[in-house]
Amino acid sequence: MGVPARRRSRTRVNRRRATQKSTAPGMVECPQCHELRLPHRMCLKCGHYRGREIQAQA
């Protein structure tokens, strides 16, 4: 069975793991209903995108 040549320092391990951090998506406010939504996508609550109603609400 293979054995690691030498122990990795905490700094080296943490520096490698730093790139794996996930970030929350940037949210913008819908101008119609003021709910948070993803940019460049229609609002899931009111169905508007760029001032037009894309999806009619039931």
C-alpha positions in Angstrom: 0.0 0.0 0.0 1.3 3.4 -0.9 2.4 5.9 1.8 2.5 9.7 1.3 6.1 10.9 0.9 5.6 13.7 3.4 2.9 15.4 5.4 1.2 18.4 3.8 1.2 21.5 5.9 -2.1 23.2 6.9 -1.3 26.2 4.8 -0.8 24.2 1.7 -4.0 22.2 2.2 -6.0 25.3 3.0 -4.7 27.2 0.0 -5.8 24.4 -2.2 -9.3 24.2 -0.6 -9.8 28.0 -0.9 -10.7 27.7 -4.5 -13.6 25.3 -3.7 -15.6 27.9 -1.8 -19.1 28.4 -3.2 -20.7 31.8 -3.3 -24.3 32.8 -3.2 -25.7 33.9 -6.6 -26.0 37.7 -7.1 -29.7 38.7 -6.7 -31.4 41.8 -8.0 -34.8 43.3 -7.1 -37.7 42.9 -9.5 -39.0 46.4 -10.3 -42.6 45.2 -10.5 -43.1 43.2 -7.3 -39.8 44.0 -5.4 -39.0 40.3 -4.9 -35.4 39.1 -5.3 -34.6 37.3 -8.5 -31.6 36.1 -10.5 -30.3 38.7 -13.0 -31.2 38.3 -16.7 -34.2 36.0 -15.9 -37.9 36.6 -15.4 -39.3 37.1 -12.0 -40.8 33.8 -10.8 -43.4 35.6 -8.7 -44.9 38.1 -11.1 -43.7 36.7 -14.5 -42.2 40.0 -15.7 -38.9 40.5 -17.5 -37.5 43.9 -18.7 -40.9 45.6 -18.2 -43.0 43.0 -20.1 -45.1 40.2 -18.8 -43.6 37.0 -20.1 -45.6 34.5 -18.2 -49.3 35.1 -17.3 -50.1 34.4 -13.6 -53.0 32.1 -12.9 
